[in-house]
Amino acid sequence: MSQLKMEGEQLSPSCSNQLEMLNIKEENKALWVRRWGKNRK
């Protein structure tokens, strides 16, 4: 995993940063859904 991450950063730091932000958003969404339930929006 770390190898792929390093390669991504070498290719384009901004792109890898965007991917990290997306991953963080997805994780936060999953935590939020788990905490509050899927029915609440």
PDB file of N, H, CA, C and O in Angstrom:
ATOM      1  N   MET A   1       0.833  -1.208   0.000  1.00  0.00           N
ATOM      2  CA  MET A   1       0.000   0.000   0.000  1.00  0.00           C
ATOM      3  C   MET A   1       0.868   1.258   0.000  1.00  0.00           C
ATOM      4  O   MET A   1       0.604   2.199  -0.749  1.00  0.00           O
ATOM      5  N   SER A   2       1.897   1.271   0.838  1.00  0.00           N
ATOM      6  H   SER A   2       2.110   0.507   1.446  1.00  0.00           H
ATOM      7  CA  SER A   2       2.744   2.463   0.921  1.00  0.00           C
ATOM      8  C   SER A   2       3.467   2.698  -0.403  1.00  0.00           C
ATOM      9  O   SER A   2       3.684   3.843  -0.798  1.00  0.00           O
ATOM     10  N   GLN A   3       3.844   1.609  -1.094  1.00  0.00           N
ATOM     11  H   GLN A   3       3.668   0.678  -0.773  1.00  0.00           H
ATOM     12  CA  GLN A   3       4.532   1.768  -2.382  1.00  0.00           C
ATOM     13  C   GLN A   3       3.622   2.489  -3.373  1.00  0.00           C
ATOM     14  O   GLN A   3       4.046   3.444  -4.023  1.00  0.00           O
ATOM     15  N   LEU A   4       2.383   2.039  -3.490  1.00  0.00           N
ATOM     16  H   LEU A   4       2.038   1.263  -2.961  1.00  0.00           H
ATOM     17  CA  LEU A   4       1.450   2.670  -4.419  1.00  0.00           C
ATOM     18  C   LEU A   4       1.244   4.134  -4.045  1.00  0.00           C
ATOM     19  O   LEU A   4       1.187   5.001  -4.917  1.00  0.00           O
ATOM     20  N   LYS A   5       1.133   4.406  -2.752  1.00  0.00           N
ATOM     21  H   LYS A   5       1.179   3.702  -2.043  1.00  0.00           H
ATOM     22  CA  LYS A   5       0.918   5.780  -2.297  1.00  0.00           C
ATOM     23  C   LYS A   5       2.096   6.651  -2.708  1.00  0.00           C
ATOM     24  O   LYS A   5       1.902   7.766  -3.191  1.00  0.00           O
ATOM     25  N   MET A   6       3.316   6.153  -2.521  1.00  0.00           N
ATOM     26  H   MET A   6       3.473   5.247  -2.129  1.00  0.00           H
ATOM     27  CA  MET A   6       4.500   6.927  -2.884  1.00  0.00           C
ATOM     28  C   MET A   6       4.514   7.188  -4.387  1.00  0.00           C
ATOM     29  O   MET A   6       4.816   8.301  -4.818  1.00  0.00           O
ATOM     30  N   GLU A   7       4.191   6.178  -5.188  1.00  0.00           N
ATOM     31  H   GLU A   7       3.945   5.273  -4.839  1.00  0.00           H
ATOM     32  CA  GLU A   7       4.175   6.359  -6.644  1.00  0.00           C
ATOM     33  C   GLU A   7       3.149   7.422  -7.022  1.00  0.00           C
ATOM     34  O   GLU A   7       3.415   8.266  -7.878  1.00  0.00           O
ATOM     35  N   GLY A   8       1.985   7.385  -6.392  1.00  0.00           N
ATOM     36  H   GLY A   8       1.769   6.699  -5.697  1.00  0.00           H
ATOM     37  CA  GLY A   8       0.956   8.374  -6.689  1.00  0.00           C
ATOM     38  C   GLY A   8       1.437   9.772  -6.358  1.00  0.00           C
ATOM     39  O   GLY A   8       1.191  10.709  -7.118  1.00  0.00           O
ATOM     40  N   GLU A   9       2.124   9.927  -5.229  1.00  0.00           N
ATOM     41  H   GLU A   9       2.324   9.166  -4.611  1.00  0.00           H
ATOM     42  CA  GLU A   9       2.617  11.248  -4.843  1.00  0.00           C
ATOM     43  C   GLU A   9       3.675  11.727  -5.822  1.00  0.00           C
ATOM     44  O   GLU A   9       3.742  12.915  -6.137  1.00  0.00           O
ATOM     45  N   GLN A  10       4.505  10.803  -6.307  1.00  0.00           N
ATOM     46  H   GLN A  10       4.450   9.838  -6.051  1.00  0.00           H
ATOM     47  CA  GLN A  10       5.539  11.196  -7.262  1.00  0.00           C
ATOM     48  C   GLN A  10       4.893  11.662  -8.570  1.00  0.00           C
ATOM     49  O   GLN A  10       5.366  12.617  -9.185  1.00  0.00           O
ATOM     50  N   LEU A  11       3.822  10.997  -8.996  1.00  0.00           N
ATOM     51  H   LEU A  11       3.439  10.220  -8.496  1.00  0.00           H
ATOM     52  CA  LEU A  11       3.173  11.367 -10.254  1.00  0.00           C
ATOM     53  C   LEU A  11       2.507  12.737 -10.127  1.00  0.00           C
ATOM     54  O   LEU A  11       2.704  13.610 -10.972  1.00  0.00           O
ATOM     55  N   SER A  12       1.722  12.917  -9.071  1.00  0.00           N
ATOM     56  H   SER A  12       1.562  12.207  -8.385  1.00  0.00           H
ATOM     57  CA  SER A  12       0.997  14.177  -8.931  1.00  0.00           C
ATOM     58  C   SER A  12       0.539  14.358  -7.487  1.00  0.00           C
ATOM     59  O   SER A  12      -0.445  13.745  -7.073  1.00  0.00           O
ATOM     60  N   PRO A  13       1.231  15.185  -6.723  1.00  0.00           N
ATOM     61  CA  PRO A  13       0.861  15.399  -5.317  1.00  0.00           C
ATOM     62  C   PRO A  13      -0.574  15.882  -5.168  1.00  0.00           C
ATOM     63  O   PRO A  13      -1.290  15.427  -4.276  1.00  0.00           O
ATOM     64  N   SER A  14      -1.002  16.795  -6.030  1.00  0.00           N
ATOM     65  H   SER A  14      -0.421  17.164  -6.755  1.00  0.00           H
ATOM     66  CA  SER A  14      -2.359  17.332  -5.911  1.00  0.00           C
ATOM     67  C   SER A  14      -3.387  16.224  -6.138  1.00  0.00           C
ATOM     68  O   SER A  14      -4.410  16.172  -5.454  1.00  0.00           O
ATOM     69  N   CYS A  15      -3.116  15.347  -7.092  1.00  0.00           N
ATOM     70  H   CYS A  15      -2.285  15.389  -7.647  1.00  0.00           H
ATOM     71  CA  CYS A  15      -4.042  14.251  -7.382  1.00  0.00           C
ATOM     72  C   CYS A  15      -4.132  13.315  -6.183  1.00  0.00           C
ATOM     73  O   CYS A  15      -5.228  12.924  -5.780  1.00  0.00           O
ATOM     74  N   SER A  16      -2.998  12.958  -5.617  1.00  0.00           N
ATOM     75  H   SER A  16      -2.108  13.276  -5.944  1.00  0.00           H
ATOM     76  CA  SER A  16      -2.997  12.050  -4.470  1.00  0.00           C
ATOM     77  C   SER A  16      -3.695  12.715  -3.290  1.00  0.00           C
ATOM     78  O   SER A  16      -4.394  12.051  -2.525  1.00  0.00           O
ATOM     79  N   ASN A  17      -3.508  14.028  -3.142  1.00  0.00           N
ATOM     80  H   ASN A  17      -2.940  14.568  -3.763  1.00  0.00           H
ATOM     81  CA  ASN A  17      -4.174  14.736  -2.052  1.00  0.00           C
ATOM     82  C   ASN A  17      -5.685  14.689  -2.239  1.00  0.00           C
ATOM     83  O   ASN A  17      -6.428  14.511  -1.275  1.00  0.00           O
ATOM     84  N   GLN A  18      -6.140  14.849  -3.485  1.00  0.00           N
ATOM     85  H   GLN A  18      -5.536  14.993  -4.269  1.00  0.00           H
ATOM     86  CA  GLN A  18      -7.579  14.781  -3.752  1.00  0.00           C
ATOM     87  C   GLN A  18      -8.112  13.390  -3.416  1.00  0.00           C
ATOM     88  O   GLN A  18      -9.194  13.253  -2.846  1.00  0.00           O
ATOM     89  N   LEU A  19      -7.337  12.351  -3.776  1.00  0.00           N
ATOM     90  H   LEU A  19      -6.458  12.462  -4.239  1.00  0.00           H
ATOM     91  CA  LEU A  19      -7.763  10.991  -3.466  1.00  0.00           C
ATOM     92  C   LEU A  19      -7.851  10.801  -1.961  1.00  0.00           C
ATOM     93  O   LEU A  19      -8.794  10.187  -1.463  1.00  0.00           O
ATOM     94  N   GLU A  20      -6.868  11.328  -1.235  1.00  0.00           N
ATOM     95  H   GLU A  20      -6.101  11.826  -1.640  1.00  0.00           H
ATOM     96  CA  GLU A  20      -6.893  11.207   0.224  1.00  0.00           C
ATOM     97  C   GLU A  20      -8.109  11.924   0.789  1.00  0.00           C
ATOM     98  O   GLU A  20      -8.760  11.407   1.697  1.00  0.00           O
ATOM     99  N   MET A  21      -8.427  13.099   0.271  1.00  0.00           N
ATOM    100  H   MET A  21      -7.898  13.519  -0.467  1.00  0.00           H
ATOM    101  CA  MET A  21      -9.593  13.834   0.743  1.00  0.00           C
ATOM    102  C   MET A  21     -10.867  13.040   0.477  1.00  0.00           C
ATOM    103  O   MET A  21     -11.754  12.984   1.329  1.00  0.00           O
ATOM    104  N   LEU A  22     -10.961  12.423  -0.708  1.00  0.00           N
ATOM    105  H   LEU A  22     -10.240  12.469  -1.400  1.00  0.00           H
ATOM    106  CA  LEU A  22     -12.131  11.601  -1.024  1.00  0.00           C
ATOM    107  C   LEU A  22     -12.236  10.443  -0.049  1.00  0.00           C
ATOM    108  O   LEU A  22     -13.319  10.146   0.456  1.00  0.00           O
ATOM    109  N   ASN A  23     -11.103   9.781   0.218  1.00  0.00           N
ATOM    110  H   ASN A  23     -10.224  10.021  -0.193  1.00  0.00           H
ATOM    111  CA  ASN A  23     -11.115   8.659   1.153  1.00  0.00           C
ATOM    112  C   ASN A  23     -11.581   9.118   2.526  1.00  0.00           C
ATOM    113  O   ASN A  23     -12.372   8.437   3.178  1.00  0.00           O
ATOM    114  N   ILE A  24     -11.089  10.273   2.964  1.00  0.00           N
ATOM    115  H   ILE A  24     -10.446  10.826   2.434  1.00  0.00           H
ATOM    116  CA  ILE A  24     -11.480  10.794   4.279  1.00  0.00           C
ATOM    117  C   ILE A  24     -12.977  11.090   4.293  1.00  0.00           C
ATOM    118  O   ILE A  24     -13.664  10.786   5.268  1.00  0.00           O
ATOM    119  N   LYS A  25     -13.480  11.683   3.210  1.00  0.00           N
ATOM    120  H   LYS A  25     -12.922  11.930   2.418  1.00  0.00           H
ATOM    121  CA  LYS A  25     -14.907  11.999   3.145  1.00  0.00           C
ATOM    122  C   LYS A  25     -15.737  10.721   3.202  1.00  0.00           C
ATOM    123  O   LYS A  25     -16.746  10.665   3.905  1.00  0.00           O
ATOM    124  N   GLU A  26     -15.313   9.689   2.461  1.00  0.00           N
ATOM    125  H   GLU A  26     -14.493   9.734   1.890  1.00  0.00           H
ATOM    126  CA  GLU A  26     -16.050   8.424   2.463  1.00  0.00           C
ATOM    127  C   GLU A  26     -16.040   7.815   3.857  1.00  0.00           C
ATOM    128  O   GLU A  26     -17.060   7.310   4.325  1.00  0.00           O
ATOM    129  N   GLU A  27     -14.878   7.861   4.527  1.00  0.00           N
ATOM    130  H   GLU A  27     -14.049   8.271   4.147  1.00  0.00           H
ATOM    131  CA  GLU A  27     -14.789   7.310   5.880  1.00  0.00           C
ATOM    132  C   GLU A  27     -15.704   8.082   6.822  1.00  0.00           C
ATOM    133  O   GLU A  27     -16.411   7.486   7.634  1.00  0.00           O
ATOM    134  N   ASN A  28     -15.689   9.410   6.712  1.00  0.00           N
ATOM    135  H   ASN A  28     -15.114   9.893   6.052  1.00  0.00           H
ATOM    136  CA  ASN A  28     -16.539  10.222   7.577  1.00  0.00           C
ATOM    137  C   ASN A  28     -18.010   9.923   7.318  1.00  0.00           C
ATOM    138  O   ASN A  28     -18.811   9.849   8.250  1.00  0.00           O
ATOM    139  N   LYS A  29     -18.363   9.751   6.037  1.00  0.00           N
ATOM    140  H   LYS A  29     -17.712   9.811   5.280  1.00  0.00           H
ATOM    141  CA  LYS A  29     -19.750   9.438   5.691  1.00  0.00           C
ATOM    142  C   LYS A  29     -20.162   8.109   6.318  1.00  0.00           C
ATOM    143  O   LYS A  29     -21.256   7.989   6.868  1.00  0.00           O
ATOM    144  N   ALA A  30     -19.279   7.110   6.234  1.00  0.00           N
ATOM    145  H   ALA A  30     -18.390   7.207   5.787  1.00  0.00           H
ATOM    146  CA  ALA A  30     -19.578   5.796   6.806  1.00  0.00           C
ATOM    147  C   ALA A  30     -19.761   5.916   8.314  1.00  0.00           C
ATOM    148  O   ALA A  30     -20.688   5.336   8.879  1.00  0.00           O
ATOM    149  N   LEU A  31     -18.872   6.674   8.968  1.00  0.00           N
ATOM    150  H   LEU A  31     -18.119   7.145   8.509  1.00  0.00           H
ATOM    151  CA  LEU A  31     -18.995   6.857  10.418  1.00  0.00           C
ATOM    152  C   LEU A  31     -20.302   7.564  10.749  1.00  0.00           C
ATOM    153  O   LEU A  31     -20.995   7.183  11.692  1.00  0.00           O
ATOM    154  N   TRP A  32     -20.640   8.597   9.972  1.00  0.00           N
ATOM    155  H   TRP A  32     -20.076   8.906   9.206  1.00  0.00           H
ATOM    156  CA  TRP A  32     -21.854   9.364  10.233  1.00  0.00           C
ATOM    157  C   TRP A  32     -23.087   8.471  10.072  1.00  0.00           C
ATOM    158  O   TRP A  32     -23.996   8.496  10.901  1.00  0.00           O
ATOM    159  N   VAL A  33     -23.104   7.681   8.992  1.00  0.00           N
ATOM    160  H   VAL A  33     -22.366   7.661   8.318  1.00  0.00           H
ATOM    161  CA  VAL A  33     -24.245   6.786   8.751  1.00  0.00           C
ATOM    162  C   VAL A  33     -24.355   5.774   9.878  1.00  0.00           C
ATOM    163  O   VAL A  33     -25.450   5.480  10.358  1.00  0.00           O
ATOM    164  N   ARG A  34     -23.205   5.242  10.300  1.00  0.00           N
ATOM    165  H   ARG A  34     -22.316   5.481   9.910  1.00  0.00           H
ATOM    166  CA  ARG A  34     -23.216   4.242  11.365  1.00  0.00           C
ATOM    167  C   ARG A  34     -23.737   4.860  12.654  1.00  0.00           C
ATOM    168  O   ARG A  34     -24.437   4.207  13.428  1.00  0.00           O
ATOM    169  N   ARG A  35     -23.386   6.139  12.879  1.00  0.00           N
ATOM    170  H   ARG A  35     -22.817   6.669  12.250  1.00  0.00           H
ATOM    171  CA  ARG A  35     -23.750   6.785  14.143  1.00  0.00           C
ATOM    172  C   ARG A  35     -25.210   7.199  14.153  1.00  0.00           C
ATOM    173  O   ARG A  35     -25.904   7.004  15.151  1.00  0.00           O
ATOM    174  N   TRP A  36     -25.682   7.767  13.057  1.00  0.00           N
ATOM    175  H   TRP A  36     -25.118   7.926  12.246  1.00  0.00           H
ATOM    176  CA  TRP A  36     -27.011   8.367  13.050  1.00  0.00           C
ATOM    177  C   TRP A  36     -28.054   7.512  12.334  1.00  0.00           C
ATOM    178  O   TRP A  36     -29.251   7.763  12.468  1.00  0.00           O
ATOM    179  N   GLY A  37     -27.621   6.521  11.587  1.00  0.00           N
ATOM    180  H   GLY A  37     -26.648   6.317  11.479  1.00  0.00           H
ATOM    181  CA  GLY A  37     -28.582   5.679  10.885  1.00  0.00           C
ATOM    182  C   GLY A  37     -28.805   6.152   9.462  1.00  0.00           C
ATOM    183  O   GLY A  37     -28.642   7.334   9.161  1.00  0.00           O
ATOM    184  N   LYS A  38     -29.181   5.223   8.582  1.00  0.00           N
ATOM    185  H   LYS A  38     -29.314   4.263   8.827  1.00  0.00           H
ATOM    186  CA  LYS A  38     -29.329   5.552   7.164  1.00  0.00           C
ATOM    187  C   LYS A  38     -30.603   6.347   6.895  1.00  0.00           C
ATOM    188  O   LYS A  38     -30.685   7.057   5.893  1.00  0.00           O
ATOM    189  N   ASN A  39     -31.594   6.240   7.773  1.00  0.00           N
ATOM    190  H   ASN A  39     -31.527   5.664   8.587  1.00  0.00           H
ATOM    191  CA  ASN A  39     -32.864   6.907   7.502  1.00  0.00           C
ATOM    192  C   ASN A  39     -32.754   8.409   7.663  1.00  0.00           C
ATOM    193  O   ASN A  39     -33.460   9.156   6.985  1.00  0.00           O
ATOM    194  N   ARG A  40     -31.872   8.871   8.559  1.00  0.00           N
ATOM    195  H   ARG A  40     -31.299   8.265   9.110  1.00  0.00           H
ATOM    196  CA  ARG A  40     -31.705  10.314   8.736  1.00  0.00           C
ATOM    197  C   ARG A  40     -30.843  10.875   7.624  1.00  0.00           C
ATOM    198  O   ARG A  40     -29.860  10.255   7.219  1.00  0.00           O
ATOM    199  N   LYS A  41     -31.214  12.060   7.123  1.00  0.00           N
ATOM    200  H   LYS A  41     -32.013  12.564   7.452  1.00  0.00           H
ATOM    201  CA  LYS A  41     -30.411  12.669   6.055  1.00  0.00           C
ATOM    202  C   LYS A  41     -30.109  14.118   6.413  1.00  0.00           C
ATOM    203  O   LYS A  41     -29.444  14.817   5.649  1.00  0.00           O
TER     204      LYS A  41
END
